[in-house]
Amino acid sequence: MLLACLSHLSAQAAEGPVSSIQSATPNEARVSNYVGHSERASSITGLAKGSQPNGTSHGPKNAKNAKASSATKPLRAPQVSKSVRADYFYFYDAASLLITDRDEDGFFSEFRIRFDADSNVGDALVYAQLYLRRLGTTAWQLYHETDDFWVDGQSNSDDYYVTTTLDEGFATAEYEVLIDLYEVGYSGIVASLGPYDSGALSYLPLEEADLDIPVELPGYDIDDVATTLLIDDDDDGHYSQFRIEFDPDANVDGTFVYANVWVRAEGGTWIEEHTSEDFLVDASGEADVYSFTVDWLSGYPTSFYDVQIDLYESANGLLVASAGSERAELAQIPLEDQSRDVRPNPPSTGNGGNASSNESGGGGAMGMLWMLLLLGMARRNVTEFRGASGARQRRKK
């Protein structure tokens, strides 16, 4: 049995059709305005926990606290080339195993992929590249490249195993896996296996390790969550103002909590964005619903954002509940800041002035009829003039 170790997301593949893109990440000097409101209290404005006034710039402190730091993501090229020896290789089968779910939310930070590659030409030295794709997206992201290993013809005892812990860059969501196989010494892919070929490589509930954190104090929950998109001035489908509401519950009434809010642009890093005031939580009902209305003023690129809400008990600062991109309301929200959410100015109509126009051309039946009509009228005038002149001359005689 062969075992491949974890390859970190920031590592670059040595071979194969892999490109890198720069992720969309909010600027360290970004400016935003958060207005929080609890149904159990009056409107609360600003970031009380961080002692930051409403609408001030978020500095390097928040960037330093980000849950991920990798800025580039290696991707599978849209068009890949096959090896001249592709007809000699194939995948017999594959399997997946979900291993570690520390917070018991049904999404795993550690998993294993097993695959059996075969060859029609006997033993062959190969390697594989493994990709992950968030369900509903199109880009395949390289997460591991194996060492070279031998395929023993069509043997059923040369299965290969890749066990992975997702350290960074993977929101809580369902994922698909794609495997590309290469023969050492030859360019191009000799075989591929993906979610359309094997159900074991689809609908894998995964999340990065920093999101797979167990609660430190049980007895709390975040029930309903709602996101309302409010302002989209340029009508591009990305909003600069939005509101998020959530309903926290506890085993007992009258407990004070506060929320930390994280955001991440698609392909970017987690940024600690907002810390709420303390607010009361009830055992049930919606009287303790908490909401915050957000205006992003500058420093937030146009992208799809995930949001993570971490709830802490005020008395001891222990994590008691979380809600994130496993919920559709907090996943891939189309957002941008106000500096980008601007409708283009219409072209100026001016204040009048002189104009000169010159035209030529045209034709057709109507044009000819008009010319004949004018010619006929001219001839009639000449005839009438001549007739009148003759009459005067006759009267003179």
matplotlib code that plots the C-alpha trace (Angstrom):
import matplotlib.pyplot as plt

x = [0.0, 1.3, 0.5, 0.9, 1.2, -0.6, 0.4, -0.3, -2.5, 0.2, 2.6, 3.0, 2.8, 6.1, 4.5, 1.1, -1.3, -1.6, -2.0, -2.2, -4.6, -4.5, -7.3, -9.7, -8.8, -10.2, -7.7, -6.0, -7.2, -10.8, -13.5, -16.9, -19.9, -21.6, -24.8, -25.9, -29.4, -30.8, -34.6, -33.9, -32.1, -32.0, -29.9, -26.2, -23.6, -19.9, -17.4, -17.5, -15.2, -12.4, -13.1, -13.2, -15.6, -18.2, -16.9, -13.2, -10.5, -9.6, -5.9, -3.3, -4.5, -7.4, -5.3, -2.9, -5.8, -6.9, -7.6, -5.6, -2.7, -2.2, -2.8, -2.6, -4.6, -3.2, -5.9, -6.4, -6.2, -9.5, -7.9, -5.6, -3.6, -3.7, -0.5, 0.2, 0.1, -3.4, -4.9, -2.7, -4.0, -7.2, -8.7, -10.4, -12.2, -11.9, -13.2, -13.4, -13.4, -14.3, -12.1, -12.1, -15.1, -14.1, -17.1, -19.5, -21.3, -21.2, -18.3, -14.8, -11.4, -9.6, -10.4, -8.9, -9.0, -8.2, -7.8, -6.7, -4.9, -4.2, -2.0, -2.4, 1.4, 2.6, 4.4, 4.6, 6.0, 3.3, 2.2, -1.2, -2.5, -5.6, -8.1, -11.0, -13.9, -16.6, -20.0, -21.6, -18.3, -16.3, -12.6, -10.6, -8.1, -5.0, -4.6, -2.1, 0.5, 1.7, 5.2, 6.1, 4.7, 4.4, 1.3, 1.6, -0.2, -3.8, -3.1, -5.7, -3.0, -1.5, -4.1, -2.9, -4.1, -4.0, -4.9, -5.4, -6.1, -7.4, -5.3, -6.6, -8.6, -11.6, -15.0, -17.6, -19.3, -19.7, -16.8, -15.9, -12.6, -10.8, -7.7, -5.3, -2.7, 0.6, 3.3, 6.8, 8.8, 5.9, 3.9, 0.1, -2.5, -2.8, -6.1, -8.6, -11.3, -13.8, -17.3, -19.1, -17.1, -17.3, -19.9, -17.2, -15.6, -18.7, -20.7, -17.9, -18.8, -15.5, -14.1, -10.7, -9.3, -9.7, -13.4, -13.6, -13.3, -15.5, -17.5, -15.9, -19.2, -22.2, -25.8, -26.0, -27.1, -27.6, -31.1, -32.4, -30.1, -31.3, -29.3, -31.0, -29.3, -30.2, -28.3, -26.9, -26.6, -24.9, -27.2, -24.4, -25.8, -23.2, -24.4, -22.6, -25.2, -26.6, -28.2, -27.6, -30.0, -29.6, -31.5, -29.2, -30.7, -29.4, -30.4, -31.3, -32.7, -30.8, -27.3, -25.1, -23.1, -21.3, -20.5, -17.4, -18.0, -15.5, -15.7, -13.8, -13.8, -13.9, -10.4, -9.2, -8.5, -10.6, -10.7, -12.0, -14.4, -16.7, -17.2, -20.7, -21.8, -23.0, -26.6, -29.1, -30.0, -33.2, -33.8, -36.3, -38.3, -37.4, -37.3, -33.5, -32.9, -29.7, -29.0, -26.3, -26.7, -23.5, -22.2, -19.0, -17.4, -14.1, -11.4, -13.7, -13.3, -16.3, -16.6, -18.7, -18.2, -18.6, -19.5, -18.7, -20.4, -18.7, -20.7, -18.9, -20.3, -19.5, -18.7, -15.8, -15.0, -15.6, -16.9, -20.4, -21.8, -21.0, -22.7, -21.0, -21.0, -22.6, -25.8, -26.8, -27.6, -23.9, -22.4, -21.1, -22.9, -22.4, -20.9, -18.6, -17.9, -19.6, -16.6, -17.3, -21.1, -21.5, -23.7, -21.7, -22.6, -24.7, -23.0, -23.4, -26.0, -24.2, -25.7, -26.7, -24.6, -24.0, -24.3, -23.6, -25.0, -24.5, -26.2, -26.2, -27.5, -30.8, -33.0, -35.7, -39.2, -40.3, -37.3, -37.9, -41.6, -40.7, -38.3, -40.9, -43.5, -41.2, -40.3, -44.0, -44.8, -41.9, -43.2, -46.7, -45.5, -43.6, -46.6, -48.9, -46.5, -46.2, -50.0, -50.5, -47.9, -49.6, -52.9, -51.4, -49.9, -53.2, -54.9, -52.3, -53.2]
y = [0.0, 3.4, 6.6, 10.1, 13.0, 16.3, 18.9, 22.4, 24.6, 27.2, 24.6, 24.8, 21.7, 20.6, 19.4, 19.3, 21.9, 24.1, 27.9, 30.4, 33.3, 36.2, 35.9, 38.7, 40.0, 43.0, 45.8, 46.2, 49.8, 48.9, 51.1, 49.8, 50.6, 48.0, 48.8, 46.0, 45.6, 43.3, 42.8, 42.8, 46.2, 49.5, 49.9, 49.4, 51.0, 50.3, 47.7, 47.8, 44.8, 46.3, 49.9, 51.0, 53.9, 53.4, 53.6, 53.7, 51.9, 48.4, 48.2, 45.4, 44.0, 42.2, 41.0, 39.5, 37.6, 36.1, 32.3, 31.9, 33.6, 32.0, 34.5, 32.3, 29.2, 26.7, 25.8, 23.1, 24.6, 24.8, 22.8, 19.9, 17.7, 13.9, 11.8, 9.8, 6.8, 7.6, 4.5, 2.3, 3.6, 3.8, 3.9, 0.8, 2.4, 4.9, 5.4, 8.2, 8.2, 11.1, 11.0, 14.0, 16.2, 17.9, 20.2, 17.5, 19.6, 17.0, 18.7, 17.1, 18.7, 15.4, 12.8, 10.1, 9.3, 5.8, 5.0, 2.0, 2.9, 0.2, -0.2, -2.4, -2.4, -3.9, -2.0, 1.8, 4.6, 7.3, 10.2, 11.9, 15.4, 15.7, 18.6, 19.9, 21.9, 23.5, 22.2, 24.7, 26.3, 25.5, 25.9, 22.8, 23.7, 21.6, 20.4, 17.6, 16.1, 12.6, 11.2, 8.9, 5.4, 2.1, 0.8, -3.0, -3.7, -4.6, -5.8, -5.2, -4.8, -1.5, 0.9, 4.3, 6.4, 10.1, 11.3, 15.1, 17.7, 20.9, 23.5, 26.7, 28.1, 25.8, 27.1, 24.8, 23.3, 20.2, 19.4, 17.2, 15.5, 15.1, 12.9, 13.3, 10.5, 11.1, 8.7, 9.7, 10.7, 11.6, 14.8, 14.9, 13.1, 9.3, 9.0, 11.1, 10.2, 12.7, 13.0, 12.0, 8.8, 7.8, 8.8, 8.4, 11.6, 13.8, 15.6, 15.4, 17.6, 19.3, 22.4, 23.7, 22.8, 26.4, 26.0, 22.5, 23.7, 22.2, 24.5, 25.1, 25.4, 23.4, 24.5, 27.1, 27.1, 29.4, 28.7, 30.6, 32.8, 35.3, 37.6, 40.5, 42.3, 46.0, 48.4, 47.7, 51.1, 49.9, 47.0, 44.5, 42.0, 42.8, 44.8, 47.4, 47.3, 44.1, 42.9, 39.6, 38.4, 35.3, 33.8, 32.4, 30.1, 28.8, 26.2, 29.0, 32.5, 35.7, 34.8, 37.5, 36.7, 38.5, 37.6, 37.7, 38.0, 36.9, 37.4, 35.9, 36.8, 33.9, 32.4, 34.8, 34.6, 34.9, 38.4, 39.1, 41.9, 42.8, 42.2, 42.9, 44.4, 42.0, 41.0, 38.7, 35.2, 33.4, 29.7, 29.8, 32.1, 35.0, 37.9, 37.7, 37.9, 39.8, 41.7, 43.9, 46.2, 46.7, 49.4, 48.6, 51.9, 51.1, 48.4, 45.4, 44.0, 42.8, 39.1, 36.4, 36.3, 33.7, 34.8, 33.1, 34.0, 32.8, 33.2, 33.6, 33.7, 37.2, 36.0, 33.8, 34.4, 30.7, 29.7, 28.4, 28.3, 28.9, 29.4, 29.7, 28.8, 25.4, 27.6, 29.0, 32.3, 32.8, 31.4, 33.1, 36.4, 38.9, 42.0, 45.0, 48.3, 51.6, 52.9, 50.1, 50.2, 53.3, 53.7, 55.2, 58.8, 59.2, 61.1, 64.9, 66.4, 69.8, 73.3, 73.8, 75.7, 75.9, 72.9, 72.3, 69.3, 68.2, 65.2, 63.6, 60.4, 58.8, 57.9, 55.5, 55.9, 58.7, 60.8, 60.5, 61.3, 64.4, 65.6, 65.1, 67.0, 69.9, 69.9, 69.7, 72.7, 74.7, 74.0, 75.0, 78.3, 79.0, 78.2, 80.3, 83.3, 82.9, 82.8, 85.9, 87.8, 86.9, 88.1, 91.5, 91.8, 91.1, 93.8, 96.3, 95.6]
z = [0.0, -1.0, 0.9, -0.4, 2.1, 2.1, -0.4, 0.8, -1.4, -1.9, -3.4, -7.1, -9.3, -10.9, -14.1, -15.9, -17.2, -14.2, -14.1, -11.3, -10.8, -8.3, -5.9, -5.1, -1.6, 0.2, 0.7, 4.1, 4.1, 3.3, 4.8, 5.8, 8.0, 10.2, 12.0, 14.4, 15.8, 18.4, 18.8, 22.5, 22.6, 20.7, 17.6, 18.1, 15.9, 15.4, 16.6, 20.4, 21.0, 18.9, 20.1, 16.4, 15.6, 12.9, 9.3, 10.1, 8.1, 9.0, 9.4, 9.2, 12.5, 10.8, 7.9, 10.4, 11.9, 8.6, 8.6, 5.4, 3.7, 0.3, -2.5, -5.6, -6.5, -9.0, -11.5, -14.1, -17.6, -19.5, -22.4, -21.6, -24.0, -24.1, -24.3, -27.4, -25.1, -23.6, -25.2, -23.0, -19.6, -17.7, -14.2, -13.0, -10.0, -7.2, -3.7, -1.1, 2.7, 5.0, 8.1, 10.4, 11.4, 14.7, 15.0, 14.0, 11.5, 8.7, 6.9, 7.0, 7.0, 6.4, 3.7, 1.6, -2.1, -3.3, -7.0, -9.1, -12.3, -14.9, -18.0, -21.1, -21.7, -18.4, -15.7, -16.0, -13.9, -13.4, -11.2, -10.6, -10.0, -7.9, -8.1, -6.1, -7.4, -5.2, -6.4, -8.7, -9.9, -12.9, -11.9, -10.9, -8.1, -7.7, -4.2, -4.5, -6.9, -6.0, -6.1, -9.0, -8.5, -10.4, -12.1, -12.2, -15.5, -14.7, -11.1, -8.5, -5.7, -6.8, -5.4, -4.5, -1.5, -1.0, 2.5, 2.7, 5.4, 4.0, 5.8, 4.0, 1.2, 1.2, 2.3, 4.0, 1.0, -1.1, -3.5, -6.5, -7.2, -10.5, -11.0, -14.0, -14.6, -16.3, -17.5, -16.4, -19.5, -21.7, -22.0, -21.8, -19.7, -20.1, -18.2, -16.2, -13.7, -12.4, -10.7, -13.9, -14.0, -10.4, -7.8, -5.1, -6.4, -6.1, -3.4, -0.8, 2.3, 3.1, 4.8, 5.8, 9.2, 10.6, 10.1, 11.5, 15.1, 17.8, 20.0, 23.4, 25.3, 24.3, 24.7, 21.9, 18.3, 15.4, 14.0, 11.0, 8.9, 6.2, 3.8, 2.1, -0.8, -0.6, -3.0, -6.5, -8.1, -11.3, -11.8, -12.3, -9.8, -7.1, -4.1, -1.9, 0.9, 2.4, 5.7, 7.5, 10.2, 12.4, 15.3, 18.1, 20.7, 24.1, 26.6, 29.1, 28.7, 29.4, 28.2, 26.7, 23.6, 20.8, 17.2, 15.1, 11.4, 8.8, 5.0, 2.1, -1.6, -4.0, -4.2, -1.4, 2.3, 5.4, 6.9, 10.4, 9.5, 12.4, 16.1, 17.5, 20.8, 23.5, 23.0, 24.8, 23.7, 24.6, 24.8, 21.9, 19.7, 17.5, 20.0, 20.1, 16.4, 15.7, 12.4, 11.0, 8.0, 6.1, 3.7, 2.0, 1.1, -0.5, -0.7, -1.5, -5.0, -7.0, -6.2, -4.7, -0.9, 1.8, 5.3, 8.6, 11.9, 15.1, 18.3, 21.6, 25.2, 26.6, 30.1, 29.1, 25.4, 24.5, 21.1, 21.4, 17.8, 14.2, 10.8, 7.5, 3.8, 4.5, 4.5, 1.1, 2.8, 3.7, 0.5, -2.6, -2.0, -4.9, -3.3, -4.1, -2.5, -3.3, -5.3, -7.8, -7.4, -9.5, -12.6, -15.5, -16.3, -19.5, -22.3, -22.2, -24.5, -24.6, -24.5, -28.1, -30.7, -34.5, -36.7, -40.4, -42.3, -45.9, -47.5, -50.9, -52.4, -52.2, -55.1, -56.1, -57.6, -55.2, -56.0, -59.7, -59.3, -57.3, -60.0, -62.8, -60.8, -60.4, -64.1, -65.0, -62.8, -64.3, -67.9, -66.9, -65.6, -68.7, -70.9, -68.8, -69.0, -72.7, -73.0, -71.0, -73.0, -76.3, -75.0, -74.1, -77.5, -79.2, -77.1, -78.2, -81.9]

ax = plt.figure().add_subplot(projection="3d")
ax.plot(x, y, z, "-o")
ax.set_aspect("equal")
plt.show()
